[in-house]
Amino acid sequence: MVNLGGSSEEIRRMSQGAFPGGREGAGIGSSERNLRVCALADQIAGAFRRQLQSSDFPVDQDFFATGGASIVAAMCVADLRRSGTPLSINDVFVGRTPRKIAERVVDSESGA
């Protein structure tokens, strides 16, 4: 094994972060979690596109860094909740990108 300059515990934690969904204790399988996160991130990015009137909004783009304001975030949350997505305005403020917001929602649903 190659020493990456850290303890075995640090290396284990880094490798878990290197693979999407590779987190211990997740309530759902990592493949299922990844699919749910990707689908939800696409929905969130779509809501951001519509509200910001943008032709593109990548799932790793920061909502607030691209001109999103709190009132626009609230409108996005309202749109998404009407379609059955259980997220809060706090998820948007903390997550900031569609992918991170989706991860928060999926993990809270699964109890992770």
C-alpha positions in Angstrom: 0.0 0.0 0.0 1.3 3.5 -0.9 1.6 5.9 2.0 -0.3 9.0 1.1 1.1 11.0 4.0 -1.7 10.4 6.5 -2.8 7.9 9.1 -4.8 4.9 8.0 -8.0 6.6 9.4 -7.4 9.8 7.5 -6.8 7.8 4.3 -10.0 5.8 4.8 -12.0 9.0 5.3 -10.4 10.6 2.2 -11.2 7.5 0.1 -14.8 7.5 1.2 -15.1 11.1 0.1 -13.5 10.3 -3.3 -16.4 8.1 -4.3 -19.9 9.6 -4.5 -22.2 8.0 -1.9 -19.3 6.2 -0.2 -20.3 7.3 3.2 -20.7 5.0 6.2 -24.0 4.6 7.8 -26.1 5.7 4.9 -29.6 4.4 5.2 -29.8 3.4 1.5 -27.3 1.8 -0.8 -24.7 4.1 -2.4 -25.9 3.3 -5.9 -29.5 4.1 -5.1 -28.4 7.2 -3.2 -26.3 8.4 -6.2 -29.3 7.9 -8.5 -31.6 9.8 -6.2 -29.1 12.6 -5.7 -28.5 13.0 -9.5 -32.2 13.0 -10.3 -33.0 15.5 -7.6 -30.0 17.7 -8.5 -31.3 17.9 -12.0 -34.7 19.0 -10.8 -33.2 21.6 -8.5 -31.0 22.9 -11.3 -34.1 23.1 -13.5 -35.9 25.2 -11.0 -32.8 27.5 -10.7 -32.7 27.8 -14.5 -36.4 28.8 -14.7 -36.2 31.3 -11.9 -32.9 32.9 -13.0 -34.0 32.7 -16.6 -30.8 31.0 -17.6 -30.3 28.6 -20.4 -27.9 26.5 -18.3 -27.3 25.8 -14.6 -24.8 23.1 -13.9 -25.4 20.9 -10.8 -22.2 22.1 -9.2 -22.8 25.8 -9.7 -23.3 28.0 -6.6 -26.8 29.5 -6.7 -25.9 32.7 -4.9 -22.6 33.2 -6.7 -24.6 33.3 -10.0 -27.0 36.0 -9.0 -29.5 34.1 -7.0 -31.1 36.1 -4.1 -33.0 34.9 -1.1 -36.4 35.8 -2.6 -35.5 33.8 -5.8 -34.4 30.9 -3.6 -37.7 31.0 -1.8 -39.6 30.9 -5.2 -37.5 27.9 -6.3 -38.2 26.1 -3.0 -42.0 26.8 -3.4 -41.9 25.4 -7.0 -40.0 22.3 -6.0 -42.3 21.7 -2.9 -45.4 22.0 -5.2 -43.9 19.1 -7.2 -43.4 17.0 -4.1 -39.7 17.7 -3.3 -39.4 18.0 0.5 -36.7 20.7 0.8 -36.4 23.9 2.8 -35.0 27.3 2.2 -32.3 26.4 4.7 -31.2 23.5 2.4 -30.6 26.1 -0.3 -28.7 28.4 2.0 -26.5 25.6 3.3 -26.1 23.5 0.2 -25.8 26.3 -2.3 -25.3 24.0 -5.3 -28.0 21.7 -6.7 -25.9 18.6 -6.0 -25.2 19.6 -2.4 -28.8 20.5 -1.8 -29.9 17.2 -3.3 -27.4 15.3 -1.0 -28.9 17.1 2.0 -32.4 16.2 1.1 -31.7 12.6 0.2 -29.6 12.1 3.3 -32.3 13.6 5.6 -35.0 11.4 4.0 -32.9 8.3 4.6 -31.8 9.3 8.1 -28.1 9.4 7.2 
